């Protein structure tokens, strides 16, 4: 399962271990108990565990995703370290042409706010020359020119013999990166709650939504209990 996010980004399911029954049995082991089935009693147990913040039973199931996102979004997600590990594509070893993200520009935040953004700048899509359906409003035209110039410099440096691990210094923040992301059910629930919050960056919220769409069918009872 792969869910497209933004322009050229995605969240892809790779693997998982466990299910809702794993969570219930992880709790029941305290009483030397185990069940091979899952019923209403287990559902009530899971809801109780989540409600009272007994998080360790939710740490036993594991999920692996592959995420492709702009570098600043990766940076926000990588702040969540507890219960998660990541392995990222490395431009020390690969020199394929980088891809960059076309943002949906938003206005600066209200003066009372120190971070975040305002509304989408609708005027970008109005008027101006277009080519292939892409607006050539200065916000896009100048951004695209900058990104393409940076990529060209990166490629030129490699052509001139510079090591890829140094040539990558020329690449800007708007580049896409990819990583394998493995973590516990409880860790992903924490990430989702943090990054789906209305105050979280818009792009990050799109990825949080995709993560939820992948994990919820795998652990329907536990995910609902953890994220409500």
Secondary structure, 3 states (H helix, E strand, C coil): CEEEECCCEEEEEEEEECCHHHHHHHHHHHHCCCCCCCCHHHHHHHHHHHHCCCCHHHHCCEEEEEEEEEHHHHHHHHCCCCCEEEEECCCCCCCCCCCECCCCCEEECCCCCCCCEEEECHHHHCCCCEECCEECCHHHHHHHHHHHHHHHHHHHHHHCCCCHHHHHHHCCCCEEEEEEEEEEHHHHHHHHHHHCCCCCCHHHHHHHHHHHHHHCCCCHHHHHHHHC
